[in-house]
Amino acid sequence: MTAQQAAEKWNISDRRVRVLCKDGKIPGAFKEGKAYKIPANAMKPADGRERKNDKKST
């Protein structure tokens, strides 16, 4: 599937899917020309980003 199709399936932006592919977070994904190809059975990777402003109200 394409990055756009994965984005719709996983409910994230296609830009985020492309970043995950570039960073090697999606097993089996590869770049074909200018587009990434992702296996249809690929699972959405866990979000490893950290929050900078995690303020808790007291």
C-alpha positions, -999 to 999 in steps of 0.1 A, spaced: 0 0 0 11 36 -4 19 60 24 -15 77 19 -33 45 22 -14 36 54 -22 70 68 -59 66 62 -58 30 77 -38 41 108 -55 75 112 -23 95 110 -9 119 84 8 107 53 38 128 63 41 109 96 40 76 76 68 88 54 89 98 84 83 64 99 94 47 67 125 69 64 134 61 100 130 23 94 101 20 119 78 1 94 93 -34 87 92 -43 50 86 -7 38 108 4 9 111 34 -14 101 29 -51 111 60 -70 98 89 -49 71 69 -31 72 45 -2 56 11 -5 43 -5 27 33 -42 31 -5 -45 34 -1 -65 66 22 -39 83 11 -28 117 11 8 129 43 13 149 41 27 184 45 64 187 79 69 202 78 107 202 82 125 235 60 154 246 80 186 254 53 204 274 37 178 296 24 202 322 2 188 349 -23 210 367 -24 207 405 
